[in-house]
Amino acid sequence: MTSHLTLYGPTVSSFTRICAIVAAEAGLTWEIIPTGSGSKEMAEHHPFMRSPAAYIDDLHFYESPAICSYLDRAHNQSALHPAAPEGQARMWQWVNVASHYVFPITEERLVMPRVVAPLMGRTPDEKLIADALPVVRYHLNVVEARLQEVAFLAGAAYSLADSFMYPVIEATCAAPEGAAMVAEMPALKAWFDALGQRPAMQETAWPDITQMA
Ligand SMILES: N[C@@H](CCC(=O)N[C@@H](CS)C(=O)NCC(=O)O)C(=O)O
């Protein structure tokens, strides 16, 4: 029986997309039921009202690492989990770097004020952005340094770690300041351009940034 993934979350959300990417890598069909983070509807699927929540194989999961690990192990022969203990540890290390360090700083202090605020009729907070830029650069430089050592974040092969980092970098590039920084970082730029060719990235591309929620 073919499995189908149903995600609850905003149509444009980095973590919802991460789960869709891993589903697409596994060749699964997937859909997003548009649901606002923090909404009463979301509380029916995620006790902390974060996005996404996932339903597949008569199972219900929340938290993107758990969702993605299940999708890959149950439906993709663990292709995105390195086999060796060190590779697995590196993968989770970089999943956490993407989720807990690079995502919050780029999302809250660059993408939201520079890209989303004007779409909502608000003036960008230029001081917030200016103060954040060196911090954003620092975070991106950490990723650049890793990618100067190895082809992918966990080592020699594409893994869940890259599936987590890619949408975060793509969103960062929606801000001109973010795009300019990535353009100056050769290893990160080459990794980003190469990953952008993967069918899973193209299948899950956001329809229109103006729908960001
Ligand atoms: N730890 C969660 C994080 C999910 C998350 O922060 N999602 C964002 C949307 S991309 C969200 O729900 N933001 C709303 C909020 O922070 O209240 C996961 O891995 O799924």
The ligand as a MOL file (V3000), in Angstrom:
LIG
                    3D

  0  0  0     0  0            999 V3000
M  V30 BEGIN CTAB
M  V30 COUNTS 20 19 0 0 0
M  V30 BEGIN ATOM
M  V30 1 N 10.7330 22.1680 17.0730 0
M  V30 2 C 9.7150 22.3440 16.0590 0
M  V30 3 C 9.8030 23.7660 15.5740 0
M  V30 4 C 8.6610 24.1020 14.6710 0
M  V30 5 C 8.4950 25.5970 14.4620 0
M  V30 6 O 9.0640 26.4470 15.1830 0
M  V30 7 N 7.6980 25.9300 13.4580 0
M  V30 8 C 7.3820 27.3110 13.2160 0
M  V30 9 C 6.8570 27.4920 11.8020 0
M  V30 10 S 8.1660 27.2840 10.5960 0
M  V30 11 C 6.2980 27.7240 14.1740 0
M  V30 12 O 5.4290 26.9440 14.4910 0
M  V30 13 N 6.3550 28.9950 14.6020 0
M  V30 14 C 5.3430 29.5360 15.4620 0
M  V30 15 C 5.8580 29.8840 16.8150 0
M  V30 16 O 7.0700 29.9420 17.0060 0
M  V30 17 O 5.0260 30.1100 17.7020 0
M  V30 18 C 9.9210 21.3280 14.9240 0
M  V30 19 O 11.0390 20.8290 14.7780 0
M  V30 20 O 8.9630 20.9930 14.2170 0
M  V30 END ATOM
M  V30 BEGIN BOND
M  V30 1 1 1 2
M  V30 2 1 2 3
M  V30 3 1 2 18
M  V30 4 1 3 4
M  V30 5 1 4 5
M  V30 6 2 5 6
M  V30 7 1 5 7
M  V30 8 1 7 8
M  V30 9 1 8 9
M  V30 10 1 8 11
M  V30 11 1 9 10
M  V30 12 2 11 12
M  V30 13 1 11 13
M  V30 14 1 13 14
M  V30 15 1 14 15
M  V30 16 2 15 16
M  V30 17 1 15 17
M  V30 18 2 18 19
M  V30 19 1 18 20
M  V30 END BOND
M  V30 END CTAB
M  END
